[in-house]
């Protein structure tokens, strides 16, 4: 499809721009891949879909695998992503509790 070709071209353009040291390209083309539909968007009456960057960064919510339960909502994914980003700030086993992206507590131990 045309979208596939456009995504391929955008990834090449992004790579070459970075290699050339171009910090502020005249045109910015972003490429994302659909992961799944979500239970709902930011509000329960909204539809939503979950996409990941075509060149994902390590340790992000896009690489997580849901093991059980109903589909995640927009807010569930934002919370999980915020938790991952908070935990990455620490060395060693760490856990974070949060609600609506606000950390309620962070704990660490020598082992899990």
Rosetta blueprint (number, residue, H / E / L):
1 X L
2 X H
3 X H
4 X H
5 X H
6 X H
7 X H
8 X H
9 X H
10 X H
11 X H
12 X H
13 X H
14 X H
15 X H
16 X H
17 X H
18 X H
19 X H
20 X L
21 X L
22 X L
23 X L
24 X L
25 X L
26 X L
27 X L
28 X L
29 X L
30 X L
31 X L
32 X E
33 X E
34 X E
35 X E
36 X E
37 X E
38 X L
39 X L
40 X L
41 X L
42 X L
43 X L
44 X L
45 X L
46 X L
47 X L
48 X L
49 X E
50 X E
51 X E
52 X E
53 X E
54 X L
55 X L
56 X L
57 X L
58 X L
59 X L
60 X L
61 X H
62 X H
63 X H
64 X L
65 X L
66 X L
67 X L
68 X L
69 X L
70 X L
71 X L
72 X L
73 X L
74 X H
75 X H
76 X H
77 X H
78 X H
79 X H
80 X H
81 X H
82 X H
83 X H
84 X H
85 X H
86 X H
87 X H
88 X L
89 X L
90 X L
91 X L
92 X L
93 X L
94 X E
95 X E
96 X E
97 X E
98 X E
99 X E
100 X L
101 X L
102 X E
103 X E
104 X E
105 X E
106 X E
107 X E
108 X E
109 X L
110 X L
111 X L
112 X L
